Amino acid sequence: MKPHPRLLICVATAMAGQGAAAVSLQPSDLELTAVYCAGVLQNRLRLTSSRSPGKRERRTAQRPGAPGGLHPTRLPTLDATRLAIARRRANDDFMTWHADAEACRLKCAGDGERAGSEKRRSCRSECSRTGATFERMRICSTIDWLPP
């Protein structure tokens, strides 16, 4: 039986398309930072809304779309492993930062019994601004990393 030339062209084209789709691109530093900061921001929002029950009712549903504001047509071509690592790092950094800040606040409260109210306020305000995780998360508080 002789193969049909059109069928061979269709199969070859389909296989070539599958091969191109299987190649994943490395996300840029900007894309990794965007995913990291989206994770940090979502953790901050979750913490804020858990502390103030009135805000939970006012929250709107999360908009569908690409995580971290990535372009939806580029997202399927990116290496999902690197994006997942950036997101996991954001979650881990936030949880570490939050636990360290809470421990520091408890220490300030204990020390505060012996100190004045001004020293207690100063101690508490410094609690959330220290540590290696805070330094990594600080990039999410500025927009320096965005392209012009």
Summary of the structure (lengths in Angstrom):
residues: 148
radius of gyration: 23.9
end to end distance: 61.4
largest distance: 95.1
contacts: 348
relative contact order: 0.12
helix: 72%
strand: 1%
